Every structure is written in structure tokens, then in C-alpha cells.
């Protein structure tokens, strides 16, 4: 477990697999974007304690999509006293265990990487979803905007928090070796490329990816440059 402070109010929690989650603090409360793989409740508890908070401080868990490296610990966190779990309506049934998600349409370049990574990710236990989010919904309760980014999964979303000036991209985008690229393992690659371009007009000072290092300050321009390029950067395409 590794906790990385990105800002005084923002922490990245890295698990023992490929997953990472983000805690955003609001006074005596906090919300979590994604949960990492199964078994991360203790790590998230420690990250909260580092702020002088506890499990009762966590009010929302917002899931960017159903993949087990993002929702793996959602079921456990859903047992905490004040947590509400939110996810897009197109992925909610899969997260609840009432449906099955389709496998990604892998390119040849992705096949070996997917076989290596997927074998290391434990299955996610079904979790309740308290609220199903809609495309481009304004979430007044947490002062955020949903950006619908289908293509990675049908219900993939990004989340823009304008007051904190931070964007969480989910897996539609990734950071790799100092570049911003289309995230791998998409169910519909052309649709994912279209979704990636939604980031062209987002102006924030922190960008947090589902995979890869966050961008801060002037480096956030790398996302806009990639999203406005003639071709979406897609080294595994």
C-alpha cells in the first residue's frame, strides 16, 4: 500500500495490483473515486487516518466503471456507516452482480499485457449501488459533473470537480511514460477515441488517471494536447 499526497485535500491510494483510488477531502468528510482491487479497505482507512478522519468520514464512493481493479473493494466499503455508492446506470447492474460485462476487443499489441494483468486481479464481490448516474449529470450533492465517456465500458465516466479544479478520467485516458494516451482494453475503441476527445476543453490544475501518474500544474496541458491531436494517441491500437 502506498499513499501519495497530490494536494492537501487529495490523496492517491495505490494497491498491490494495477488499481489506484483517490480520496478527496471536504472538511471533516471525504469521498472516494474508485476503490482499487479487492482488499483495500484497510489502506483506505489508513489514508483517512492520515488526515485525522475515520471510516464515518467517508460519505461517497463514486465508481468510474465496473472493472474489478476499480470496484474491487466497493462491497466492503459499502458496509461503512455513511457510504453511498454511485455508478453510471449502464454499469450498475454489473457492479451489483446482476449482469455480466463484455470482454474488451483487444488489439494484437494488447493481448499479452491483458493476459498478464487480468490474471493478477481478484474478482470483485457484488456491491450495492445506491444511485445510478446519468450521462453528463450535475451532482449537486458532491459539487461535481459527470462526463459520460463510453467505449472503455458502456457506463464509463469521468468526473470533473470544478471547485477543486480536478478531473478524474477513469480509464478512458492514461498516463504512460510522460504522455497522455487512450486507455487500453476498450470494449469499443472508436467510441473510446470519441470519448477521449471530450477532454479537449477541460481546464483544471490536477488530472487523475485510472492508471499512470497524475498531472499537476502546467503538465495538465498534456491532456488537452492529446485530446485535440489529429489522431488520438493510441500506442497499443
C-alpha positions in Angstrom: 0.0 0.0 0.0 1.3 3.4 -0.9 -0.3 6.8 -0.2 0.7 9.7 -2.4 -0.3 13.3 -1.4 -1.1 15.2 -4.6 -2.5 18.2 -2.7 -3.5 18.9 0.9 -7.1 17.8 0.0 -6.3 15.0 -2.4 -4.6 11.6 -1.9 -3.9 8.7 -4.3 -4.0 5.3 -2.8 -2.1 2.6 -4.7 -2.9 -1.0 -4.1 -0.8 -4.1 -4.6 -2.2 -4.6 -8.2 -2.8 -2.3 -11.1 -5.5 -0.3 -9.3 -5.5 3.1 -7.7 -8.1 5.1 -5.9 -8.4 8.8 -5.0 -9.6 10.4 -1.8 -10.9 13.9 -1.9 -11.3 15.7 1.4 -14.0 18.2 2.1 -13.6 19.5 5.7 -14.5 16.6 8.0 -15.8 14.5 5.2 -14.2 12.7 2.3 -15.3 11.0 -0.9 -13.5 8.2 -2.9 -13.1 7.9 -6.6 -12.8 4.2 -7.4 -11.6 1.6 -4.9 -8.7 -0.4 -6.4 -8.8 -4.2 -6.3 -10.4 -6.2 -3.5 -9.0 -5.9 -0.1 -8.1 -2.2 0.0 -10.4 -1.1 2.9 -7.5 -1.1 5.4 -5.4 1.0 3.1 -8.2 3.5 2.6 -8.8 3.6 6.4 -5.1 4.4 6.9 -5.3 7.2 4.2 -8.2 8.7 6.0 -6.5 8.5 9.4 -3.6 10.4 8.0 -6.0 13.3 7.7 -7.4 12.8 11.2 -10.5 11.2 9.7 -12.1 7.8 10.2 -14.5 5.5 8.3 -17.5 7.5 9.3 -16.0 10.5 7.4 -16.3 8.7 4.1 -19.7 9.7 2.5 -19.5 8.7 -1.1 -17.7 6.1 -3.3 -18.0 7.1 -7.0 -17.1 4.3 -9.4 -15.9 5.3 -12.9 -16.7 1.8 -14.4 -17.3 -1.8 -13.4 -13.8 -3.4 -13.9 -12.5 -5.2 -10.8 -9.4 -3.1 -10.4 -11.8 -0.2 -9.8 -14.7 -1.7 -7.9 -12.9 -4.5 -6.1 -13.3 -3.0 -2.6 -16.7 -1.4 -3.2 -18.7 -4.1 -1.4 -16.6 -3.8 1.7 -16.7 0.0 1.7 -20.4 -0.2 1.2 -20.7 -1.6 4.8 -19.2 1.6 6.3 -21.8 3.6 8.1 -22.2 6.7 5.9 -21.1 5.5 2.5 -23.2 5.8 -0.6 -22.0 4.0 -3.7 -22.7 5.8 -7.1 -22.0 4.5 -10.6 -23.4 5.0 -14.1 -26.7 3.3 -14.9 -25.1 1.3 -17.7 -22.6 -0.4 -15.4 -24.7 -0.5 -12.2 -26.2 -4.0 -12.8 -22.7 -5.5 -13.4 -21.4 -3.9 -10.2 -24.4 -5.4 -8.3 -23.7 -8.8 -9.7 -27.0 -8.8 -11.7 -25.3 -8.8 -15.1 -22.1 -9.5 -17.0 -19.8 -7.1 -18.7 -18.4 -7.8 -22.1 -14.8 -8.6 -22.7 -12.6 -5.9 -24.3 -11.9 -6.0 -28.0 -8.2 -6.5 -27.7 -5.7 -5.4 -30.3 -2.7 -7.7 -31.0 -0.5 -5.4 -29.0 -2.8 -5.6 -26.0 -3.2 -9.4 -25.9 -0.1 -10.3 -23.9 -0.4 -7.3 -21.5 -4.1 -8.2 -20.8 -3.3 -11.8 -20.1 -0.6 -10.8 -17.6 -2.7 -8.2 -15.8 -6.0 -9.9 -15.8 -4.5 -13.0 -14.1 -3.4 -10.8 -11.1 -6.7 -9.1 -10.4 -9.1 -10.8 -8.0 -12.8 -10.9 -8.7 -14.9 -8.1 -7.2 -17.7 -9.1 -4.9 -21.1 -7.7 -5.9 -21.7 -4.3 -4.3 -24.9 -2.4 -3.9 -25.2 0.8 -6.0 -27.3 3.5 -4.2 -27.6 5.9 -7.1 -27.4 5.3 -10.8 -25.8 8.2 -12.6 -26.9 9.6 -16.0 -24.9 11.0 -18.9 -23.4 14.4 -18.2 -25.4 14.8 -14.9 -24.6 17.5 -12.4 -24.1 16.0 -9.0 -25.1 18.8 -6.6 -24.5 16.7 -3.5 -20.8 16.5 -4.2 -20.4 19.5 -6.5 -19.2 17.5 -9.5 -20.1 17.0 -13.1 -20.3 13.6 -14.8 -18.7 13.3 -18.2 -20.0 10.3 -20.0 -17.1 8.5 -21.7 -18.4 5.2 -23.1 -16.1 2.9 -25.0 -14.0 1.5 -22.3 -17.2 0.1 -20.8 -20.7 1.2 -21.7 -21.0 3.1 -18.4 -17.5 4.6 -18.2 -17.5 8.1 -16.7 -15.0 10.8 -15.9 -15.7 13.3 -13.0 -15.0 17.0 -13.0 -14.9 18.8 -9.7 -14.8 22.5 -10.7 -14.4 23.9 -7.2 -11.3 21.8 -6.6 -10.2 22.2 -10.2 -9.6 18.5 -10.6 -10.5 15.9 -13.2 -10.7 12.1 -12.7 -10.6 10.5 -16.1 -11.3 6.9 -15.2 -9.7 4.5 -17.8 -10.6 6.4 -21.0 -7.3 8.1 -20.7 -4.0 7.0 -19.1 -0.6 8.4 -18.4 2.3 6.4 -19.9 6.0 7.5 -19.9 5.1 11.1 -19.6 2.5 11.1 -22.3 -1.3 11.0 -22.2 -2.7 8.2 -24.3 -6.0 6.4 -24.9 -6.5 3.9 -22.1 -6.1 0.3 -23.1 -8.6 -2.7 -23.1 -11.6 -0.9 -24.5 -14.9 -2.6 -25.5 -15.5 -0.2 -28.4 -12.2 1.5 -29.5 -13.7 4.0 -31.9 -16.2 5.1 -29.3 -13.5 5.4 -26.7 -11.5 7.6 -29.0 -14.5 9.9 -29.4 -14.9 10.0 -25.6 -11.2 10.8 -25.1 -11.8 14.0 -27.2 -14.2 15.3 -24.5 -11.2 16.3 -22.5 -10.2 18.9 -25.1 -12.0 21.8 -23.4 -11.4 20.8 -19.8 -9.2 23.3 -17.9 -8.1 22.0 -14.5 -4.9 22.1 -12.4 -4.9 18.4 -11.5 -5.7 15.4 -13.7 -6.0 11.9 -12.1 -6.0 8.8 -14.2 -7.2 5.3 -13.5 -3.6 4.2 -14.5 -0.5 6.2 -14.6 0.9 9.3 -12.8 -1.4 12.3 -12.2 -0.7 15.6 -13.9 -0.4 18.8 -12.0 0.0 22.5 -12.9 1.3 23.2 -16.4 1.6 19.4 -17.1 -2.2 19.2 -17.4 -1.8 20.8 -20.8 -0.7 17.3 -22.0 -4.2 16.1 -21.7 -5.6 18.9 -23.9 -2.9 18.5 -26.4 -3.6 14.8 -26.7 -7.4 15.3 -26.9 -7.0 17.8 -29.8 -4.4 16.0 -31.8 -5.3 14.9 -35.3 -5.0 11.3 -34.1 -5.8 10.2 -30.6 -2.5 8.9 -29.1 -3.0 5.1 -29.0 0.3 3.2 -28.9 -1.5 -0.1 -28.4 -4.0 0.4 -31.1 
